[in-house]
Structure formats: structure tokens, C-alpha cells
Amino acid sequence: QVQFAESGGGLVQIGGSRGLSCAASGSFGRYTLAWYRQSLGTERELVATTTFGGETTYVDSVKGRFTISRDNGRNMVFLQMDNLNPADTAVYYCNAAKMDEWVPWGRGTLVAVSS
């Protein structure tokens, strides 16, 4: 079973940028993949998705600021985050976009946005 490991988080200033990476332990094949996030006191939120062919979707709150991409040959998924604001503070996770294709959640990577 494929496993994901997220990295790249950290403390970022308001208006700053950060790039996240997700490395799969095995091939993720043609699954549609996603980035999720969860902040304190909230449920996990779907942030962005990308199909095998690179088609993308985004939650309204990050449109124009975040970019999801994937490298199928390297089994990696990326999330470029620009113009960050405090509402983006969360632990970010990657997984399959479809709930019935989820694998166990990894540790995620924390992105903290502040002044």
C-alpha cells in the first residue's frame, strides 16, 4: 500500500510563500491526488486536487494563490503556496482525492503564518 510523507512546512510571514512536497513510498499510479489541511478546532479540509494528467481543482479560499502539481515519474506531489495569510495556518496532508481511495494519514507538515 502506498504511503505519503509530507515535508516543507515551517513558519512563514504574512504575504510570504512556501512550497510543500509529498513523497510516495510506492507508485501512486493514476489516482487523483490531493492536498488537505486541518487547523486547530476544524475538520480536515480539501485544499486542492490534481489528476494523473495534471488537471487541477482548488477550494475557493486558495484560488489564485496555491498551485498543485505532480511528478508521476518520481511519485511526488507538490503544493506551491503564495501570498499566505494567517487563515492558511494548518497541518497540511497529502492523500488520494477520493475518500474510498484514502490510505492511512501521514504526520503532515505544519505551516504557520504570522507576522
SULMOTA-V592189 format. One record per pair of residues at least 24 apart in sequence whose ideal C-beta (glycine too) atoms are under 6 Angstrom apart, sorted by sequence separation. I is the first residue (numbers start at 1). GAP is how many residues later the second one is. D is the distance in whole Angstrom. If there is no record, write none. Layout:
BEGIN
i=<I;I>
gap=<GAP;GAP>
d=<D;D>
END
This chain:
BEGIN
i=<2;89;88;2;86;84;33;35;28;27;49;39;24;39;38;23;37;38;22;37;21;35;36;20;35;19;18;34;17;31;32;15;16;31;14;12;20;22;6;4;6;9;2;5;8;9;11;12;14;1;4;6;7;9;6>
gap=<24;24;25;26;27;29;44;44;47;48;48;50;51;51;52;53;53;53;55;55;57;57;57;59;59;61;63;63;65;65;65;68;68;70;71;72;72;72;88;90;100;100;101;101;101;101;101;101;101;102;102;102;102;102;103>
d=<4;5;5;5;5;5;5;5;6;6;4;6;4;4;6;5;4;5;4;5;6;6;5;4;6;5;5;4;5;5;4;6;5;6;6;5;6;4;6;5;6;3;6;6;6;5;5;5;6;6;5;5;6;5;4>
END
